[in-house]
């Protein structure tokens, strides 16, 4: 399951957004710093209309969506890497996620205290990025000390040490670990450190409902910053997401349409997360269930089968495959087969977005 950490300074709307994204979550959203004392965790289904259409075609008894886990991490403050605020405890929580959503306050509200006294999104971003970088530098220093004893006789230690030296230099120059070009072998060796600045990041400009459609001067600055860093940026409104919770599907669509936006914040974050991490979806469908599976782009059929069960990958023979559009057009697997649309793919087949697959294997 994809795991996404929601971070930001105190009072930028993190917990309000988390509560809205995970409607049954119990994160406390209050107007004072550190109201989130433990990281709140909730999972959400990935909305996918294709899955519903396949389930209807197969008369499936159960529909199982792909899921994303969101982790609401307490607000960081300047000096967090030295233990200020709630400090390193929460930096450690970030190490466990696949991607980071950095919520940035892009609204004025005299009733909501700003921890730094004023709204300045780029300053806020730089405060947190600095703390993440300082934490990584400390982590690297500790690891290098351990490697010193091994580098004379261990080639992996030599390789890891050299990689850490390059990352260290980049961090000292104000960069991020994700910017360092590592070989696959180096990346594998460094990965267990869980470097914070190596995580893919999405900057989420938190706006009022009046500004969500076109943004404002604050969100424009955030977007420009994200582009300069090679990161992603989305416009969201924790206020709007909270309003959407109690609305029916048509009411949601009407409300979003009235605001001038095509999709809610949850859909935007999921879509952007999938793009950022190079993820895609394939389906299995039948009378028992229709299910969406999340895989890395470029995975072969055996690797995709292994997401279901390692035995499927180990004993892979072939995959019966058809694009979901073709299957829906045919109306059934039987009809798709008679038209010659159902393909038999081997071990070298690279799975495409929206493939519907049935795996044949022998263990």
MIDRENMAR-219753 format. One record per residue: residue number from 1; residue in one letter; chain; z, y, x negated of N, C-alpha, C in turn. Coordinates in steps of 0.02 Angstrom, whole numbers, plus 50000, padded with zeros to 5 digits. Layout:
BEGIN
REC     n   res   chain     npz     npy     npx    capz    capy    capx     cpz     cpy     cpx
REC   NUM     a       A       Z       Y       X       Z       Y       X       Z       Y       X
...
***
This chain:
BEGIN
REC     n   res   chain     npz     npy     npx    capz    capy    capx     cpz     cpy     cpx
REC     1     x       A   50000   49940   49958   50000   50000   50000   50000   50062   49956
REC     2     x       A   49956   50108   49972   49953   50172   49937   50018   50210   49947
REC     3     x       A   50047   50235   49892   50111   50270   49895   50102   50341   49870
REC     4     x       A   50118   50389   49914   50107   50460   49899   50173   50498   49902
REC     5     x       A   50189   50534   49849   50251   50574   49846   50237   50646   49867
REC     6     x       A   50280   50672   49911   50274   50742   49933   50326   50783   49896
REC     7     x       A   50302   50830   49854   50348   50871   49814   50336   50945   49827
REC     8     x       A   50380   50985   49800   50374   51058   49805   50441   51090   49794
REC     9     x       A   50442   51155   49790   50505   51192   49786   50543   51184   49852
REC    10     x       A   50608   51198   49852   50644   51197   49916   50615   51247   49966
REC    11     x       A   50618   51229   50030   50598   51274   50084   50524   51293   50085
REC    12     x       A   50481   51247   50063   50409   51261   50067   50378   51224   50126
REC    13     x       A   50418   51183   50162   50394   51147   50220   50383   51073   50208
REC    14     x       A   50409   51047   50152   50399   50976   50136   50426   50929   50189
REC    15     x       A   50489   50937   50205   50521   50891   50252   50495   50900   50323
REC    16     x       A   50478   50961   50341   50447   50972   50406   50380   50935   50410
REC    17     x       A   50341   50940   50356   50277   50904   50352   50288   50829   50354
REC    18     x       A   50337   50805   50316   50351   50733   50314   50370   50708   50384
REC    19     x       A   50414   50745   50418   50435   50726   50485   50375   50722   50532
REC    20     x       A   50328   50768   50524   50270   50769   50567   50222   50712   50550
REC    21     x       A   50213   50699   50485   50168   50645   50464   50196   50577   50485
REC    22     x       A   50260   50569   50478   50293   50506   50496   50340   50522   50554
REC    23     x       A   50312   50523   50614   50347   50551   50672   50415   50519   50684
REC    24     x       A   50425   50458   50665   50490   50426   50678   50536   50428   50618
REC    25     x       A   50516   50466   50566   50559   50472   50507   50619   50517   50523
REC    26     x       A   50672   50510   50485   50733   50547   50500   50750   50599   50446
REC    27     x       A   50699   50621   50408   50713   50672   50357   50740   50735   50390
REC    28     x       A   50791   50763   50362   50820   50824   50390   50781   50884   50365
REC    29     x       A   50756   50925   50410   50722   50986   50392   50767   51045   50409
REC    30     x       A   50795   51077   50358   50842   51131   50370   50828   51188   50322
REC    31     x       A   50851   51247   50341   50836   51307   50304   50886   51318   50247
REC    32     x       A   50892   51269   50204   50930   51278   50142   50907   51226   50092
REC    33     x       A   50913   51240   50026   50888   51194   49976   50925   51127   49977
REC    34     x       A   50889   51075   49954   50917   51008   49942   50943   50975   50006
REC    35     x       A   50910   50989   50062   50932   50955   50124   50911   50882   50122
REC    36     x       A   50861   50866   50081   50840   50796   50074   50878   50767   50014
REC    37     x       A   50932   50731   50027   50976   50707   49973   50950   50641   49944
REC    38     x       A   50921   50599   49985   50888   50539   49961   50814   50544   49980
REC    39     x       A   50771   50515   49938   50700   50518   49957   50688   50480   50021
REC    40     x       A   50660   50514   50070   50645   50482   50134   50577   50448   50130
REC    41     x       A   50573   50389   50156   50512   50349   50151   50488   50330   50221
REC    42     x       A   50425   50338   50233   50396   50317   50296   50324   50296   50286
REC    43     x       A   50301   50250   50327   50231   50228   50322   50193   50249   50384
REC    44     x       A   50130   50264   50375   50087   50284   50430   50023   50242   50429
REC    45     x       A   49997   50228   50488   49933   50193   50493   49876   50241   50475
REC    46     x       A   49826   50215   50441   49768   50256   50424   49721   50257   50485
REC    47     x       A   49712   50314   50517   49669   50317   50576   49597   50297   50558
REC    48     x       A   49568   50251   50596   49500   50228   50581   49469   50201   50645
REC    49     x       A   49426   50240   50675   49395   50221   50739   49352   50159   50731
REC    50     x       A   49325   50147   50671   49284   50087   50660   49323   50024   50675
REC    51     x       A   49387   50024   50658   49429   49965   50669   49437   49951   50743
REC    52     x       A   49445   50002   50783   49451   49994   50855   49387   49965   50885
REC    53     x       A   49330   49989   50861   49265   49964   50887   49255   49891   50868
REC    54     x       A   49274   49871   50808   49268   49801   50787   49315   49757   50827
REC    55     x       A   49375   49782   50841   49424   49744   50880   49398   49732   50951
REC    56     x       A   49365   49782   50979   49337   49775   51046   49280   49724   51046
REC    57     x       A   49239   49726   50994   49184   49678   50988   49209   49607   50984
REC    58     x       A   49263   49596   50946   49290   49529   50935   49343   49508   50986
REC    59     x       A   49360   49553   51032   49415   49541   51079   49478   49520   51042
REC    60     x       A   49493   49557   50989   49550   49541   50946   49616   49550   50982
REC    61     x       A   49662   49504   50970   49728   49508   51000   49772   49560   50965
REC    62     x       A   49756   49574   50902   49796   49621   50863   49751   49665   50819
REC    63     x       A   49770   49727   50812   49736   49774   50768   49784   49794   50712
REC    64     x       A   49765   49783   50650   49809   49799   50593   49774   49851   50549
REC    65     x       A   49799   49911   50551   49770   49965   50511   49794   49961   50438
REC    66     x       A   49755   49991   50393   49780   50004   50326   49837   50053   50332
REC    67     x       A   49883   50053   50284   49941   50097   50289   49952   50136   50224
REC    68     x       A   49981   50194   50232   50001   50235   50174   50076   50248   50179
REC    69     x       A   50109   50243   50122   50181   50259   50120   50190   50329   50092
REC    70     x       A   50224   50371   50131   50241   50439   50108   50314   50441   50088
REC    71     x       A   50327   50473   50031   50395   50480   50006   50411   50554   50001
REC    72     x       A   50461   50576   50040   50482   50646   50040   50535   50655   49986
REC    73     x       A   50518   50691   49933   50562   50698   49875   50594   50767   49875
REC    74     x       A   50658   50769   49863   50697   50832   49869   50665   50888   49827
REC    75     x       A   50675   50950   49851   50646   51008   49818   50668   51015   49745
REC    76     x       A   50619   51025   49702   50632   51036   49631   50642   51111   49619
REC    77     x       A   50679   51128   49568   50688   51198   49549   50677   51206   49475
REC    78     x       A   50672   51268   49454   50664   51282   49383   50724   51253   49345
REC    79     x       A   50710   51216   49291   50764   51184   49253   50778   51113   49274
REC    80     x       A   50738   51086   49321   50750   51018   49346   50748   50966   49290
REC    81     x       A   50704   50976   49240   50698   50928   49186   50761   50927   49142
REC    82     x       A   50802   50980   49147   50866   50982   49111   50924   50969   49159
REC    83     x       A   50908   50947   49220   50960   50928   49267   50979   50981   49318
REC    84     x       A   50943   51038   49318   50958   51090   49367   50942   51066   49438
REC    85     x       A   50976   51093   49486   50966   51071   49555   50988   50999   49560
REC    86     x       A   50944   50957   49586   50959   50886   49589   50922   50848   49534
REC    87     x       A   50885   50885   49493   50862   50863   49428   50825   50798   49420
REC    88     x       A   50842   50764   49365   50803   50707   49343   50801   50649   49393
REC    89     x       A   50851   50646   49436   50853   50592   49486   50789   50593   49528
REC    90     x       A   50765   50654   49546   50707   50659   49588   50643   50656   49548
REC    91     x       A   50645   50677   49485   50587   50668   49442   50573   50593   49434
REC    92     x       A   50626   50553   49431   50618   50480   49425   50584   50451   49487
REC    93     x       A   50600   50479   49546   50568   50454   49607   50493   50464   49606
REC    94     x       A   50470   50518   49574   50399   50534   49572   50361   50483   49529
REC    95     x       A   50395   50455   49479   50363   50408   49433   50335   50347   49469
REC    96     x       A   50361   50332   49528   50343   50270   49563   50285   50278   49611
REC    97     x       A   50258   50338   49620   50205   50348   49669   50136   50345   49636
REC    98     x       A   50084   50333   49678   50015   50330   49653   49984   50399   49647
REC    99     x       A   50004   50444   49692   49976   50512   49692   50030   50560   49717
REC   100     x       A   50020   50624   49701   50068   50675   49720   50035   50725   49767
REC   101     x       A   50069   50741   49821   50050   50798   49863   50100   50854   49849
REC   102     x       A   50076   50907   49818   50118   50964   49800   50111   51017   49854
REC   103     x       A   50162   51022   49897   50160   51070   49952   50178   51140   49926
REC   104     x       A   50135   51187   49940   50142   51255   49915   50148   51303   49974
REC   105     x       A   50199   51343   49974   50209   51391   50029   50158   51447   50026
REC   106     x       A   50120   51453   50080   50069   51505   50084   50078   51546   50148
REC   107     x       A   50139   51557   50167   50154   51596   50227   50215   51641   50214
REC   108     x       A   50216   51697   50248   50273   51743   50247   50317   51729   50308
REC   109     x       A   50381   51726   50299   50428   51717   50355   50497   51739   50331
REC   110     x       A   50519   51796   50355   50584   51823   50332   50643   51779   50354
REC   111     x       A   50630   51734   50402   50684   51690   50425   50691   51626   50383
REC   112     x       A   50643   51615   50339   50645   51556   50296   50653   51579   50223
REC   113     x       A   50711   51565   50195   50728   51587   50127   50680   51557   50077
REC   114     x       A   50657   51596   50028   50619   51570   49972   50665   51567   49912
REC   115     x       A   50667   51509   49879   50714   51499   49825   50706   51549   49768
REC   116     x       A   50644   51576   49761   50631   51625   49707   50630   51697   49733
REC   117     x       A   50643   51705   49798   50649   51773   49826   50586   51803   49853
REC   118     x       A   50528   51773   49839   50465   51800   49865   50413   51745   49865
REC   119     x       A   50359   51756   49904   50305   51707   49908   50254   51721   49853
REC   120     x       A   50245   51673   49809   50196   51678   49754   50175   51607   49736
REC   121     x       A   50122   51581   49768   50105   51511   49761   50089   51489   49689
REC   122     x       A   50055   51530   49651   50038   51510   49582   50100   51506   49539
REC   123     x       A   50146   51554   49547   50210   51550   49511   50247   51486   49530
REC   124     x       A   50248   51470   49595   50283   51410   49618   50252   51347   49589
REC   125     x       A   50185   51344   49588   50150   51286   49559   50168   51279   49485
REC   126     x       A   50167   51335   49450   50178   51332   49377   50251   51312   49361
REC   127     x       A   50298   51332   49404   50368   51312   49394   50373   51236   49396
REC   128     x       A   50344   51206   49447   50350   51133   49454   50308   51097   49401
REC   129     x       A   50248   51121   49388   50207   51088   49336   50241   51090   49268
REC   130     x       A   50275   51145   49254   50312   51150   49191   50367   51098   49188
REC   131     x       A   50404   51091   49243   50459   51042   49243   50433   50971   49236
REC   132     x       A   50376   50956   49268   50347   50890   49261   50326   50878   49188
REC   133     x       A   50297   50929   49157   50275   50923   49088   50334   50915   49040
REC   134     x       A   50387   50954   49050   50446   50948   49007   50478   50879   49013
REC   135     x       A   50480   50853   49074   50507   50786   49084   50465   50734   49048
REC   136     x       A   50399   50742   49050   50355   50695   49015   50365   50699   48939
REC   137     x       A   50373   50760   48913   50384   50768   48841   50447   50731   48819
REC   138     x       A   50499   50736   48859   50562   50701   48842   50552   50626   48845
REC   139     x       A   50515   50603   48895   50501   50532   48902   50461   50505   48843
REC   140     x       A   50411   50544   48823   50368   50524   48766   50409   50520   48702
REC   141     x       A   50453   50570   48692   50494   50571   48631   50537   50509   48625
REC   142     x       A   50568   50489   48681   50609   50429   48681   50568   50366   48665
REC   143     x       A   50509   50363   48694   50466   50305   48683   50442   50302   48611
REC   144     x       A   50424   50359   48583   50401   50360   48513   50455   50337   48465
REC   145     x       A   50517   50354   48480   50572   50331   48438   50577   50255   48437
REC   146     x       A   50566   50224   48495   50568   50151   48499   50508   50120   48462
REC   147     x       A   50450   50153   48467   50390   50126   48436   50392   50131   48360
REC   148     x       A   50431   50178   48334   50434   50188   48261   50451   50123   48224
REC   149     x       A   50492   50082   48256   50514   50019   48225   50460   49965   48226
REC   150     x       A   50408   49976   48266   50358   49923   48275   50290   49940   48246
REC   151     x       A   50276   50004   48234   50207   50023   48218   50180   49994   48152
REC   152     x       A   50223   49974   48106   50198   49947   48043   50169   49877   48051
REC   153     x       A   50192   49840   48100   50172   49770   48107   50138   49754   48174
REC   154     x       A   50138   49801   48220   50113   49786   48287   50055   49834   48304
REC   155     x       A   49996   49806   48314   49937   49847   48328   49941   49884   48395
REC   156     x       A   49970   49850   48445   49978   49883   48510   50024   49943   48504
REC   157     x       A   50076   49937   48464   50123   49992   48454   50088   50051   48420
REC   158     x       A   50044   50034   48372   50006   50087   48337   49960   50124   48386
REC   159     x       A   49927   50084   48428   49880   50112   48476   49917   50157   48527
REC   160     x       A   49974   50132   48552   50012   50170   48601   50040   50234   48570
REC   161     x       A   50064   50229   48508   50093   50287   48474   50041   50342   48466
REC   162     x       A   49980   50322   48445   49926   50371   48435   49908   50404   48502
REC   163     x       A   49906   50364   48555   49890   50392   48621   49944   50442   48643
REC   164     x       A   50007   50424   48632   50062   50468   48651   50061   50533   48610
REC   165     x       A   50040   50529   48548   50035   50589   48507   49984   50638   48537
REC   166     x       A   49927   50611   48561   49875   50653   48591   49900   50683   48657
REC   167     x       A   49934   50643   48697   49962   50669   48760   50014   50722   48746
REC   168     x       A   50056   50709   48696   50109   50756   48677   50080   50824   48659
REC   169     x       A   50026   50823   48620   49994   50886   48599   49967   50924   48659
REC   170     x       A   49935   50888   48705   49908   50919   48766   49963   50951   48808
REC   171     x       A   50019   50915   48815   50075   50941   48854   50105   51004   48822
REC   172     x       A   50111   51003   48756   50138   51061   48721   50094   51123   48729
REC   173     x       A   50030   51110   48741   49982   51166   48750   49977   51187   48824
REC   174     x       A   50021   51158   48866   50023   51176   48936   49978   51134   48980
REC   175     x       A   49948   51081   48953   49905   51038   48992   49943   50982   49025
REC   176     x       A   49906   50933   49051   49935   50876   49086   49909   50811   49056
REC   177     x       A   49948   50758   49063   49929   50693   49035   49863   50669   49065
REC   178     x       A   49849   50686   49128   49788   50663   49161   49726   50691   49128
REC   179     x       A   49734   50745   49089   49676   50777   49057   49656   50742   48992
REC   180     x       A   49699   50698   48965   49686   50665   48901   49640   50605   48912
REC   181     x       A   49587   50603   48873   49538   50548   48879   49565   50487   48842
REC   182     x       A   49586   50437   48880   49614   50376   48851   49566   50318   48861
REC   183     x       A   49565   50272   48811   49528   50210   48819   49567   50165   48867
REC   184     x       A   49532   50116   48896   49565   50072   48945   49627   50039   48915
REC   185     x       A   49622   50016   48853   49679   49982   48821   49738   50030   48812
REC   186     x       A   49723   50092   48794   49776   50142   48785   49809   50157   48853
REC   187     x       A   49768   50162   48905   49794   50178   48971   49842   50124   48995
REC   188     x       A   49825   50061   48981   49868   50005   49001   49935   50009   48965
REC   189     x       A   49933   50026   48901   49995   50029   48861   50040   50087   48882
REC   190     x       A   50010   50143   48902   50048   50203   48920   50073   50201   48992
REC   191     x       A   50039   50165   49035   50054   50165   49106   50127   50151   49124
REC   192     x       A   50162   50103   49091   50231   50089   49110   50279   50149   49105
REC   193     x       A   50259   50200   49067   50302   50260   49061   50302   50300   49126
REC   194     x       A   50252   50291   49168   50249   50327   49231   50248   50403   49221
REC   195     x       A   50209   50426   49174   50209   50498   49159   50190   50539   49222
REC   196     x       A   50231   50588   49236   50223   50627   49297   50158   50666   49299
REC   197     x       A   50138   50694   49242   50077   50735   49240   50015   50692   49235
REC   198     x       A   50022   50626   49235   49964   50582   49237   49944   50567   49309
REC   199     x       A   49988   50582   49357   49975   50566   49427   49920   50612   49454
REC   200     x       A   49873   50584   49491   49825   50626   49527   49863   50671   49575
REC   201     x       A   49840   50733   49583   49878   50781   49623   49835   50816   49675
REC   202     x       A   49863   50824   49734   49832   50862   49788   49877   50921   49802
REC   203     x       A   49851   50981   49796   49889   51041   49815   49878   51054   49889
REC   204     x       A   49933   51056   49927   49930   51066   49999   49956   51135   50016
REC   205     x       A   49910   51179   50034   49929   51247   50053   49958   51246   50124
REC   206     x       A   50023   51260   50130   50056   51259   50195   50049   51327   50228
REC   207     x       A   50012   51329   50283   49995   51391   50317   50023   51393   50388
REC   208     x       A   50022   51451   50418   50039   51457   50488   49979   51435   50530
REC   209     x       A   49989   51425   50595   49933   51404   50637   49879   51457   50642
REC   210     x       A   49898   51520   50632   49848   51574   50635   49801   51572   50575
REC   211     x       A   49824   51544   50519   49784   51546   50458   49753   51478   50440
REC   212     x       A   49769   51425   50478   49749   51358   50458   49673   51350   50455
REC   213     x       A   49636   51384   50497   49564   51374   50500   49528   51401   50438
REC   214     x       A   49544   51462   50419   49507   51493   50363   49551   51508   50303
REC   215     x       A   49617   51497   50309   49661   51511   50253   49678   51584   50248
REC   216     x       A   49711   51602   50192   49729   51672   50179   49725   51685   50104
REC   217     x       A   49748   51743   50084   49743   51761   50013   49783   51713   49969
REC   218     x       A   49840   51689   49995   49881   51642   49957   49845   51575   49947
REC   219     x       A   49818   51548   50001   49785   51482   49996   49721   51486   49955
REC   220     x       A   49688   51543   49955   49629   51552   49912   49648   51546   49839
REC   221     x       A   49705   51575   49820   49729   51569   49751   49745   51497   49733
REC   222     x       A   49775   51460   49781   49791   51390   49769   49728   51349   49760
REC   223     x       A   49678   51362   49802   49614   51326   49797   49581   51340   49730
REC   224     x       A   49580   51402   49709   49550   51419   49644   49586   51385   49587
REC   225     x       A   49653   51382   49592   49692   51349   49540   49676   51274   49538
REC   226     x       A   49674   51243   49597   49659   51171   49600   49591   51156   49570
REC   227     x       A   49542   51196   49586   49475   51186   49559   49476   51192   49483
REC   228     x       A   49512   51241   49457   49516   51251   49384   49549   51192   49348
REC   229     x       A   49591   51155   49385   49627   51099   49356   49592   51032   49369
REC   230     x       A   49536   51034   49406   49503   50972   49424   49542   50932   49475
REC   231     x       A   49585   50965   49513   49626   50932   49564   49597   50947   49633
REC   232     x       A   49629   50918   49684   49607   50928   49753   49653   50977   49789
REC   233     x       A   49626   51010   49840   49666   51057   49880   49650   51047   49954
REC   234     x       A   49702   51045   49995   49691   51042   50068   49733   51097   50101
REC   235     x       A   49709   51121   50157   49747   51168   50198   49783   51128   50252
REC   236     x       A   49849   51136   50256   49887   51101   50308   49935   51152   50340
REC   237     x       A   49962   51133   50396   50012   51175   50429   50066   51128   50455
REC   238     x       A   50124   51130   50423   50179   51089   50448   50197   51108   50520
REC   239     x       A   50188   51172   50535   50201   51197   50603   50154   51163   50653
REC   240     x       A   50089   51160   50636   50040   51129   50681   50052   51054   50686
REC   241     x       A   50067   51021   50629   50079   50949   50631   50138   50932   50676
REC   242     x       A   50189   50975   50676   50247   50964   50720   50227   50970   50793
REC   243     x       A   50181   51015   50808   50158   51024   50877   50117   50964   50901
REC   244     x       A   50081   50932   50855   50036   50877   50873   50073   50813   50893
REC   245     x       A   50135   50806   50871   50172   50743   50880   50174   50721   50953
REC   246     x       A   50189   50767   50999   50200   50750   51069   50138   50755   51113
REC   247     x       A   50080   50766   51081   50019   50775   51121   49979   50710   51126
REC   248     x       A   49945   50699   51182   49899   50643   51189   49837   50655   51148
REC   249     x       A   49794   50603   51143   49736   50607   51099   49690   50665   51118
REC   250     x       A   49673   50672   51183   49628   50726   51203   49660   50794   51194
REC   251     x       A   49725   50798   51208   49761   50861   51199   49762   50881   51125
REC   252     x       A   49770   50831   51081   49768   50845   51009   49701   50875   50989
REC   253     x       A   49648   50843   51013   49581   50866   50996   49568   50936   51022
REC   254     x       A   49591   50949   51083   49582   51016   51113   49621   51069   51074
REC   255     x       A   49682   51051   51054   49725   51098   51017   49694   51115   50950
REC   256     x       A   49672   51063   50913   49641   51074   50848   49577   51114   50855
REC   257     x       A   49539   51099   50908   49477   51136   50920   49491   51210   50933
REC   258     x       A   49543   51223   50971   49563   51292   50985   49583   51329   50921
REC   259     x       A   49611   51293   50873   49630   51323   50809   49571   51330   50761
REC   260     x       A   49516   51297   50778   49457   51302   50735   49456   51252   50678
REC   261     x       A   49492   51196   50685   49492   51145   50633   49468   51079   50662
REC   262     x       A   49438   51037   50619   49407   50975   50642   49456   50916   50642
REC   263     x       A   49507   50919   50600   49553   50863   50595   49624   50888   50578
REC   264     x       A   49674   50846   50594   49743   50863   50578   49758   50853   50505
REC   265     x       A   49817   50874   50485   49837   50871   50415   49842   50799   50389
REC   266     x       A   49864   50753   50432   49869   50683   50411   49801   50656   50391
REC   267     x       A   49751   50666   50433   49683   50643   50417   49658   50675   50353
REC   268     x       A   49671   50741   50345   49648   50776   50284   49680   50747   50221
REC   269     x       A   49745   50734   50225   49781   50707   50166   49757   50637   50150
REC   270     x       A   49748   50595   50201   49725   50526   50189   49655   50526   50160
REC   271     x       A   49610   50564   50190   49541   50566   50165   49539   50590   50093
REC   272     x       A   49577   50643   50079   49577   50671   50011   49610   50623   49962
REC   273     x       A   49663   50588   49983   49696   50539   49940   49649   50482   49922
REC   274     x       A   49611   50458   49972   49563   50404   49959   49509   50427   49909
REC   275     x       A   49484   50488   49919   49433   50515   49873   49461   50522   49803
REC   276     x       A   49520   50549   49799   49552   50563   49734   49565   50500   49695
REC   277     x       A   49585   50446   49729   49603   50384   49696   49546   50333   49694
REC   278     x       A   49488   50353   49720   49431   50307   49719   49442   50246   49761
REC   279     x       A   49466   50255   49823   49480   50199   49867   49428   50195   49923
REC   280     x       A   49421   50135   49951   49377   50126   50007   49405   50070   50052
REC   281     x       A   49370   50059   50108   49395   50012   50159   49344   49959   50174
REC   282     x       A   49366   49896   50180   49324   49845   50211   49365   49813   50267
REC   283     x       A   49331   49773   50310   49363   49747   50370   49355   49671   50374
REC   284     x       A   49404   49640   50407   49397   49572   50432   49409   49576   50507
REC   285     x       A   49373   49535   50544   49380   49538   50617   49369   49471   50649
REC   286     x       A   49406   49458   50703   49400   49395   50740   49445   49398   50801
REC   287     x       A   49449   49343   50837   49490   49343   50898   49564   49354   50883
REC   288     x       A   49587   49327   50828   49658   49334   50811   49676   49407   50795
REC   289     x       A   49637   49437   50750   49651   49506   50730   49590   49540   50700
REC   290     x       A   49590   49605   50703   49544   49647   50663   49587   49687   50616
REC   291     x       A   49566   49690   50553   49610   49720   50503   49570   49760   50452
REC   292     x       A   49599   49816   50431   49569   49858   50379   49605   49844   50313
REC   293     x       A   49566   49838   50260   49593   49824   50193   49573   49880   50146
REC   294     x       A   49620   49904   50106   49606   49957   50058   49595   49927   49989
REC   295     x       A   49539   49946   49958   49523   49921   49890   49497   49979   49847
REC   296     x       A   49493   49967   49783   49464   50015   49737   49388   50012   49742
REC   297     x       A   49356   50070   49739   49283   50072   49736   49260   50033   49675
REC   298     x       A   49206   49994   49683   49179   49956   49628   49206   49885   49623
REC   299     x       A   49253   49866   49668   49279   49798   49667   49225   49749   49690
REC   300     x       A   49225   49690   49658   49179   49637   49678   49209   49598   49737
REC   301     x       A   49168   49556   49767   49191   49517   49825   49252   49474   49809
REC   302     x       A   49255   49439   49751   49316   49400   49736   49378   49445   49729
REC   303     x       A   49371   49504   49698   49427   49549   49691   49451   49575   49759
REC   304     x       A   49404   49589   49803   49421   49611   49871   49457   49555   49908
REC   305     x       A   49434   49494   49898   49467   49436   49929   49538   49428   49904
REC   306     x       A   49549   49445   49840   49615   49439   49810   49666   49487   49839
REC   307     x       A   49642   49540   49871   49687   49587   49905   49721   49552   49964
REC   308     x       A   49685   49506   49995   49713   49468   50051   49762   49415   50024
REC   309     x       A   49739   49377   49974   49782   49326   49943   49752   49306   49877
REC   310     x       A   49794   49295   49827   49768   49278   49760   49728   49213   49762
REC   311     x       A   49745   49166   49807   49708   49103   49813   49635   49116   49833
REC   312     x       A   49624   49169   49873   49556   49185   49895   49513   49205   49835
REC   313     x       A   49543   49241   49788   49506   49262   49729   49496   49204   49681
REC   314     x       A   49548   49165   49671   49545   49109   49623   49494   49056   49644
REC   315     x       A   49492   49042   49710   49447   48989   49734   49385   49016   49768
REC   316     x       A   49367   49079   49756   49311   49111   49790   49246   49071   49782
REC   317     x       A   49211   49060   49839   49146   49028   49838   49092   49079   49856
REC   318     x       A   49099   49109   49914   49052   49162   49935   49083   49201   49992
REC   319     x       A   49050   49256   50010   49074   49299   50065   49018   49310   50115
REC   320     x       A   49032   49297   50178   48986   49316   50232   48996   49390   50245
REC   321     x       A   48944   49430   50238   48952   49503   50237   48900   49537   50281
REC   322     x       A   48923   49590   50315   48878   49633   50354   48911   49702   50360
REC   323     x       A   48871   49754   50358   48897   49821   50368   48921   49828   50440
REC   324     x       A   48975   49867   50450   49004   49870   50517   48956   49898   50568
REC   325     x       A   48913   49945   50549   48864   49973   50596   48816   49920   50620
REC   326     x       A   48791   49878   50573   48745   49825   50590   48777   49774   50637
REC   327     x       A   48841   49759   50624   48876   49711   50667   48884   49739   50737
REC   328     x       A   48903   49802   50742   48910   49833   50808   48843   49836   50844
REC   329     x       A   48790   49849   50807   48723   49851   50836   48703   49782   50863
REC   330     x       A   48720   49730   50824   48703   49662   50844   48744   49640   50905
REC   331     x       A   48807   49660   50907   48850   49643   50963   48893   49582   50953
REC   332     x       A   48876   49541   50903   48916   49482   50888   48893   49454   50821
REC   333     x       A   48935   49411   50790   48916   49379   50728   48857   49331   50740
REC   334     x       A   48858   49297   50797   48804   49250   50813   48737   49285   50815
REC   335     x       A   48735   49342   50850   48673   49380   50856   48653   49409   50788
REC   336     x       A   48703   49432   50749   48688   49460   50683   48657   49406   50638
REC   337     x       A   48683   49346   50644   48656   49291   50603   48585   49273   50624
REC   338     x       A   48572   49273   50689   48505   49256   50713   48454   49309   50692
REC   339     x       A   48476   49371   50684   48432   49425   50661   48423   49426   50586
REC   340     x       A   48463   49385   50551   48459   49383   50478   48497   49440   50445
REC   341     x       A   48543   49471   50483   48581   49528   50456   48645   49507   50420
REC   342     x       A   48668   49447   50434   48730   49422   50403   48712   49392   50335
REC   343     x       A   48737   49421   50282   48718   49402   50215   48770   49356   50183
REC   344     x       A   48748   49314   50138   48793   49272   50098   48794   49301   50028
REC   345     x       A   48852   49330   50008   48857   49364   49944   48900   49324   49895
REC   346     x       A   48882   49326   49831   48917   49288   49780   48968   49329   49741
REC   347     x       A   48987   49303   49683   49042   49332   49644   49026   49401   49616
REC   348     x       A   48962   49417   49608   48944   49481   49577   48935   49537   49627
REC   349     x       A   48940   49521   49691   48929   49572   49742   48982   49626   49740
REC   350     x       A   48962   49689   49738   49008   49746   49740   49016   49768   49813
REC   351     x       A   49077   49765   49837   49091   49780   49907   49075   49853   49923
REC   352     x       A   49044   49864   49980   49026   49932   50002   49074   49956   50056
REC   353     x       A   49081   50021   50061   49122   50051   50112   49100   50027   50181
REC   354     x       A   49149   50003   50221   49134   49982   50289   49107   49912   50297
REC   355     x       A   49105   49873   50243   49083   49803   50249   49132   49764   50293
REC   356     x       A   49103   49718   50333   49144   49670   50370   49133   49603   50335
REC   357     x       A   49188   49569   50315   49182   49512   50271   49222   49452   50296
REC   358     x       A   49195   49393   50282   49231   49330   50292   49224   49290   50228
REC   359     x       A   49280   49270   50198   49278   49238   50133   49282   49161   50140
REC   360     x       A   49240   49128   50101   49243   49055   50095   49271   49039   50026
REC   361     x       A   49322   48997   50024   49353   48982   49960   49379   48911   49959
REC   362     x       A   49394   48887   49899   49419   48819   49891   49469   48818   49833
REC   363     x       A   49530   48801   49848   49582   48799   49796   49605   48727   49787
***
